[in-house]
């Protein structure tokens, strides 16, 4: 990896780290303004939520970790999600570069 590539990579990692650390703040702010996911709003508007049945709630439902507080759960979910995405993207990039 050349110095220019390394500089770009480190800047990108720093930006990802800052955004990940700010995830709980964004979660708090969304709650303060009453934000709801557009797909949830559409489901409520069409009455689809009445027939909804949770089959698999997921590992981190609603961008949190069950059993942890709101801010710490959001932070952990952001760290895991960002880390997995970074690992997969880096791996795919290396495969495609070869």
Contact map, one row per residue, 1 for C-alpha under 8 A:
11101100000000000000000000000000000000000000000000000000000000000000000000000000000000000000000000
11111100000000000000000000000000000000000000000000000000000000000000000000000000000000000000000000
11111110000000000000000000000000000000000000000000000000000000000000000000000000000000000000000000
01111111000000000000000000000000000000000000000000000000000000000000000000000000000000000000000000
11111111100000000000000000000000000000000000000000000000000000000000000000000000000000000000000000
11111111110000000000000000000000000000000000000000000000000000000000000000000000000000000000000000
00111111111000000000000000000000000000000000000000000000000000000000000000000000000000000000000000
00011111111100000000000000000000000000000000000000000000000000000000000000000000000000000000000000
00001111111110000000000000000000000000000000000000000000000000000000000000000000000000000000000000
00000111111111000000000000000000000000000000000000000000000000000000000000000000000000000000000000
00000011111111100000000000000000000000000000000000000000000000000000000000000000000000000000000000
00000001111111110000000000000000000000000000000000000000000000000000000000000000000000000000000000
00000000111111111000000000000000000000000000000000000000000000000000000000000000000000000000000000
00000000011111111100000000000000000000000000000000000000000000000000000000000000000000000000000000
00000000001111111110000000000000000000000000000000000000000000000000000000000000000000000000000000
00000000000111111111000000000000000000000000000000000000000000000000000000000000010000000000000000
00000000000011111111100000000000000000000000000000000000000000000000000000000000000000000000000000
00000000000001111111110000000000000000000000000000000000000000000000000000000000000000000000000000
00000000000000111111111000000000000000000000000000000000000000000000000000000000000000000000000000
00000000000000011111111000000000000000000000000000000000000000000000000000100110010000000000000000
00000000000000001111111100000000000000000000000000000000000000000000000000100100000000000000000000
00000000000000000111111111000000000000000000000000000000000000000000000000000000000000000000000000
00000000000000000011111111100000000000000000000000000000000000000000000001100100000000000000000000
00000000000000000000111111110000000000000000000000000000000000000000011101100000000000000000000000
00000000000000000000011111111000000000000000000000000000000000000000001000000000000000000000000000
00000000000000000000011111111100000000000000000000000000000000000000000000000000000000000000000000
00000000000000000000001111111110000000000000000000000000000000000000001001000000000000000000000000
00000000000000000000000111111111000000000000000000000000000000000000001000000000000000000000000000
00000000000000000000000011111111100000000000000000000000000000000000000000000000000000000000000000
00000000000000000000000001111111111100000000000000000000000000000000000000000000000000000000000000
00000000000000000000000000111111111000000000000000000000000000000000000000000000000000000000000000
00000000000000000000000000011111111000000000000000000000000000000000000000000000000000000000000000
00000000000000000000000000001111111000000000000000000000000000000000000000000000000000000000000000
00000000000000000000000000000111111100000000000000000000000000000000000000000000000000000000000000
00000000000000000000000000000111111110000000000000000000000000000000000000000000000000000000000000
00000000000000000000000000000100011111011000000000000000000000000000000000000000000000000000000000
00000000000000000000000000000000001111111000000000000000000000000000000000000000000000000000000000
00000000000000000000000000000000000111111100000000000000000000000000000000000000000000000000000000
00000000000000000000000000000000000011111110000000000000000000000000000000000000000000000000000000
00000000000000000000000000000000000111111111000000000000000000000000000000000000000000000000000000
00000000000000000000000000000000000111111111100000000000000000000000000000000000000000000000000000
00000000000000000000000000000000000001111111110000000000000000000000000000000000000000000000000000
00000000000000000000000000000000000000111111111110000000000000000000000000000000000000000000000000
00000000000000000000000000000000000000011111111110000000000000000000000000000000000000000000000000
00000000000000000000000000000000000000001111111100000000000000000000000000000000000000000000000000
00000000000000000000000000000000000000000111111100000000000000000000000000000000000000000000000000
00000000000000000000000000000000000000000011111111100000000000000000000000000000000000000000000000
00000000000000000000000000000000000000000011111111110000000000000000000000000000000000000000000000
00000000000000000000000000000000000000000011001111110000000000000000000000000000000000000000000000
00000000000000000000000000000000000000000000001111110000000000000000000000000000000000000000000000
00000000000000000000000000000000000000000000001111111000000000000000000000000000000000000000000000
00000000000000000000000000000000000000000000000111111100000000000000000000000000000000000000000000
00000000000000000000000000000000000000000000000000111110000000000000000000000000000000000000000000
00000000000000000000000000000000000000000000000000011111100000000000000000000000000000000000000000
00000000000000000000000000000000000000000000000000001111100000000000000000000000000000000000000000
00000000000000000000000000000000000000000000000000000111110000000000000000000000000000000000000000
00000000000000000000000000000000000000000000000000000111111110000000000000000000000000000000000000
00000000000000000000000000000000000000000000000000000001111110000000000000000000000000000000000000
00000000000000000000000000000000000000000000000000000000111110001000000000000000000000000000000000
00000000000000000000000000000000000000000000000000000000111111111100000000001000000000000000000000
00000000000000000000000000000000000000000000000000000000111111111100000000000000000000000000000000
00000000000000000000000000000000000000000000000000000000000111110000000000000000000000000000000000
00000000000000000000000000000000000000000000000000000000000111111000000011001100000000000000000000
00000000000000000000000000000000000000000000000000000000000111111101010011111000000000000000000000
00000000000000000000000000000000000000000000000000000000001110111111100011011000000000000000000000
00000000000000000000000000000000000000000000000000000000000110011111000010000000000000000000000000
00000000000000000000000000000000000000000000000000000000000000001111100000000000000000000000000000
00000000000000000000000000000000000000000000000000000000000000011111110110000000000000000000000000
00000000000000000000000000000000000000000000000000000000000000001011111110000000000000000000000000
00000000000000000000000100000000000000000000000000000000000000010001111111000000000000000000000000
00000000000000000000000110110000000000000000000000000000000000000000111111100000000000000000000000
00000000000000000000000100000000000000000000000000000000000000000001111111110000000000000000000000
00000000000000000000000000000000000000000000000000000000000000111101111111111000000000000000000000
00000000000000000000001100100000000000000000000000000000000000111000011111111100000000000000000000
00000000000000000001101100000000000000000000000000000000000000010000001111111110000000000000000000
00000000000000000000000000000000000000000000000000000000000000011000000111111111000000000000000000
00000000000000000000000000000000000000000000000000000000000100111000000011111111100000000000000000
00000000000000000001101000000000000000000000000000000000000000100000000001111111110000000000000000
00000000000000000001000000000000000000000000000000000000000000000000000000111111111000000000000000
00000000000000000000000000000000000000000000000000000000000000000000000000011111111100000000000000
00000000000000000000000000000000000000000000000000000000000000000000000000001111111110000000000000
00000000000000010001000000000000000000000000000000000000000000000000000000000111111111000000000000
00000000000000000000000000000000000000000000000000000000000000000000000000000011111111100000000000
00000000000000000000000000000000000000000000000000000000000000000000000000000001111111110000000000
00000000000000000000000000000000000000000000000000000000000000000000000000000000111111111000000000
00000000000000000000000000000000000000000000000000000000000000000000000000000000011111111100000000
00000000000000000000000000000000000000000000000000000000000000000000000000000000001111111110000000
00000000000000000000000000000000000000000000000000000000000000000000000000000000000111111111000000
00000000000000000000000000000000000000000000000000000000000000000000000000000000000011111111100000
00000000000000000000000000000000000000000000000000000000000000000000000000000000000001111111110000
00000000000000000000000000000000000000000000000000000000000000000000000000000000000000111111111000
00000000000000000000000000000000000000000000000000000000000000000000000000000000000000011111111100
00000000000000000000000000000000000000000000000000000000000000000000000000000000000000001111111110
00000000000000000000000000000000000000000000000000000000000000000000000000000000000000000111111111
00000000000000000000000000000000000000000000000000000000000000000000000000000000000000000011111111
00000000000000000000000000000000000000000000000000000000000000000000000000000000000000000001111111
00000000000000000000000000000000000000000000000000000000000000000000000000000000000000000000111111
00000000000000000000000000000000000000000000000000000000000000000000000000000000000000000000011111
